[in-house]
């Protein structure tokens, strides 16, 4: 294989110190909303910034989060770990679908997987075979330890990968946690009514 060929698949799962507390202690996190950010099942966090730079989110993050809230029927409460004045989206060159980075509780993960499975076409409008999605998901165990899942690959395989791999790894960092049984496509979260057309807006191609 050509050494210069693009890397089309990259998957990594590690134990991370990027806990909820770590992100809430960042200078751009709103201290006056700390209780809200601690309680949110999904906490969206920015990409790291260099010295003197503002942390950023992928282009289209706000629209993507609105769709997650809508398709979950309000079950996914989402907060953003940054002040309003510091919020900034950044468009990067390339054809990958870059999802916002977030911490999610293990309890909320099945709902997210249901939405990703059932409404991917609306979340990533126009995605096609051969497209690449880049995602970093920080899964928070009941004991607050965190698995960092970094994924680069087929958007349609992301939910399946999380459902297959995360439960076993969670048990290694929190043996006392309830066994997490995840199935893609099984939850009704995000499933459109039978007589309703799919939404064709939203998403965030770069």
C-alpha positions as CSV (number, residue, x, y, z in Angstrom):
1,X,0.0,0.0,0.0
2,X,1.2,3.5,-0.8
3,X,2.7,5.0,2.3
4,X,1.1,8.3,1.4
5,X,-2.4,6.9,1.0
6,X,-4.9,8.4,3.4
7,X,-5.7,6.4,6.5
8,X,-9.3,5.4,6.1
9,X,-9.8,3.6,9.3
10,X,-8.4,4.4,12.8
11,X,-9.9,3.1,16.1
12,X,-8.5,3.6,19.6
13,X,-10.0,2.9,23.0
14,X,-8.1,4.1,26.1
15,X,-8.7,5.0,29.7
16,X,-8.6,8.8,29.8
17,X,-8.1,11.5,32.4
18,X,-10.5,13.8,30.4
19,X,-13.2,13.5,33.0
20,X,-16.1,15.8,33.4
21,X,-14.3,17.6,36.2
22,X,-11.3,18.1,34.0
23,X,-13.4,19.9,31.4
24,X,-15.3,21.9,34.0
25,X,-12.1,23.2,35.4
26,X,-11.0,24.7,32.1
27,X,-10.9,28.5,32.0
28,X,-13.5,28.7,29.2
29,X,-16.0,26.6,31.1
30,X,-18.9,28.7,32.7
31,X,-18.4,28.4,36.4
32,X,-22.0,29.8,37.1
33,X,-23.4,26.7,35.2
34,X,-21.3,24.1,36.9
35,X,-24.2,22.2,38.5
36,X,-26.0,22.1,35.1
37,X,-22.9,20.8,33.3
38,X,-22.3,18.2,36.0
39,X,-25.8,16.8,35.6
40,X,-26.1,16.8,31.8
41,X,-26.0,13.2,30.3
42,X,-24.1,14.7,27.4
43,X,-21.4,17.3,27.8
44,X,-20.0,18.7,24.6
45,X,-16.4,19.8,24.9
46,X,-14.2,21.9,22.5
47,X,-11.1,20.8,20.6
48,X,-7.9,21.8,22.4
49,X,-6.4,25.1,21.6
50,X,-2.9,26.3,21.6
51,X,-1.6,29.0,23.9
52,X,-3.6,32.2,23.2
53,X,-6.1,30.5,20.9
54,X,-9.8,30.0,21.4
55,X,-11.1,26.4,21.7
56,X,-13.3,25.5,18.8
57,X,-16.1,23.1,17.7
58,X,-16.6,21.5,14.3
59,X,-18.6,23.5,11.8
60,X,-22.3,22.7,12.2
61,X,-22.1,21.6,15.8
62,X,-25.1,23.6,16.9
63,X,-27.3,22.2,14.2
64,X,-26.1,18.6,14.9
65,X,-26.9,19.0,18.7
66,X,-30.4,20.4,17.9
67,X,-31.1,17.3,15.8
68,X,-29.9,15.0,18.6
69,X,-32.2,16.7,21.0
70,X,-35.2,16.5,18.6
71,X,-34.7,12.9,17.5
72,X,-34.3,11.7,21.0
73,X,-37.7,13.2,21.9
74,X,-36.0,15.3,24.6
75,X,-34.4,12.3,26.3
76,X,-30.9,13.5,25.6
77,X,-30.2,16.6,27.7
78,X,-27.1,18.2,26.2
79,X,-24.9,21.0,27.6
80,X,-21.8,22.7,26.2
81,X,-18.7,23.2,28.4
82,X,-17.9,26.7,27.2
83,X,-19.2,30.2,27.8
84,X,-21.4,31.8,25.2
85,X,-19.0,34.5,24.2
86,X,-16.2,31.9,23.7
87,X,-18.2,29.5,21.5
88,X,-16.7,29.3,18.1
89,X,-17.1,26.8,15.2
90,X,-14.3,26.1,12.8
91,X,-14.5,24.8,9.2
92,X,-11.5,22.5,8.4
93,X,-10.4,21.4,4.9
94,X,-11.2,17.9,3.9
95,X,-14.2,15.7,3.2
96,X,-14.5,14.0,6.6
97,X,-17.7,14.4,8.7
98,X,-16.3,15.7,12.0
99,X,-18.6,15.2,14.9
100,X,-18.4,17.3,18.1
101,X,-16.4,15.7,20.9
102,X,-18.5,14.9,24.0
103,X,-18.7,13.1,27.3
104,X,-21.7,10.8,27.6
105,X,-22.9,8.8,30.6
106,X,-23.1,5.1,30.1
107,X,-26.8,5.3,31.0
108,X,-27.5,7.7,28.1
109,X,-25.4,5.8,25.5
110,X,-28.2,3.4,24.4
111,X,-30.4,6.5,23.5
112,X,-27.6,8.0,21.5
113,X,-27.0,4.8,19.6
114,X,-30.7,4.6,18.8
115,X,-30.6,8.0,17.3
116,X,-27.4,7.4,15.4
117,X,-28.8,4.1,14.0
118,X,-32.3,5.4,13.1
119,X,-31.6,9.0,11.9
120,X,-28.1,9.0,10.5
121,X,-29.3,10.2,7.1
122,X,-30.8,13.3,8.7
123,X,-27.8,13.9,11.1
124,X,-25.3,13.6,8.2
125,X,-27.4,14.6,5.1
126,X,-25.8,13.5,1.9
127,X,-23.4,11.1,3.4
128,X,-22.4,8.3,1.0
129,X,-20.6,5.0,0.9
130,X,-16.9,5.6,1.2
131,X,-17.3,8.7,3.4
132,X,-15.3,9.1,6.6
133,X,-16.6,10.2,10.0
134,X,-14.2,11.4,12.7
135,X,-15.5,11.2,16.3
136,X,-14.2,11.3,19.8
137,X,-16.6,9.9,22.4
138,X,-15.8,10.0,26.1
139,X,-17.9,7.4,27.8
140,X,-18.4,8.0,31.6
141,X,-18.8,5.0,33.8
142,X,-20.9,5.1,37.0
143,X,-17.7,5.5,39.0
144,X,-16.9,8.6,36.8
145,X,-13.9,7.0,35.2
146,X,-13.8,7.6,31.4
147,X,-13.2,5.6,28.3
148,X,-11.9,7.7,25.4
149,X,-13.1,6.2,22.1
150,X,-11.5,7.7,19.0
151,X,-13.1,6.6,15.7
152,X,-12.3,7.4,12.1
153,X,-14.2,5.3,9.6
154,X,-17.6,4.6,7.9
155,X,-20.3,6.9,9.5
156,X,-22.8,4.0,9.3
157,X,-20.5,1.7,11.4
158,X,-20.0,4.1,14.3
159,X,-23.0,3.1,16.4
160,X,-22.4,-0.6,15.7
161,X,-18.8,-0.2,16.8
162,X,-19.7,1.6,20.0
163,X,-22.4,-1.0,20.8
164,X,-20.0,-3.9,20.3
165,X,-16.9,-2.6,22.0
166,X,-17.9,-0.2,24.8
167,X,-19.7,-2.6,27.3
168,X,-16.7,-4.9,27.8
169,X,-14.2,-2.0,28.2
170,X,-16.6,-0.3,30.7
171,X,-16.5,-3.4,32.9
172,X,-12.7,-3.2,33.1
173,X,-12.8,0.3,34.5
174,X,-15.9,-0.1,36.7
175,X,-16.4,-3.8,37.6
176,X,-19.4,-2.9,39.8
177,X,-21.3,-1.1,37.1
178,X,-24.5,-2.7,35.7
179,X,-23.9,-4.8,32.6
180,X,-24.6,-2.6,29.6
181,X,-26.4,-4.3,26.8
182,X,-26.3,-2.2,23.6
183,X,-28.0,-3.0,20.3
184,X,-28.0,-0.7,17.3
185,X,-31.3,-0.1,15.7
186,X,-33.2,-1.6,18.6
187,X,-34.0,1.5,20.6
188,X,-36.9,3.6,19.3
189,X,-35.1,6.8,20.1
190,X,-34.9,8.9,17.0
191,X,-37.0,6.6,14.9
192,X,-39.3,8.7,12.6
193,X,-43.0,7.9,12.6
194,X,-44.0,5.5,9.8
195,X,-46.0,8.2,8.0
196,X,-43.4,11.0,8.3
197,X,-40.7,11.7,5.7
198,X,-37.1,11.9,6.8
199,X,-35.7,15.3,7.6
200,X,-33.2,16.4,5.0
201,X,-31.6,19.4,6.7
202,X,-29.0,19.7,9.4
203,X,-25.6,18.0,9.7
204,X,-22.2,19.5,9.1
205,X,-20.1,18.6,6.0
206,X,-16.8,20.4,6.2
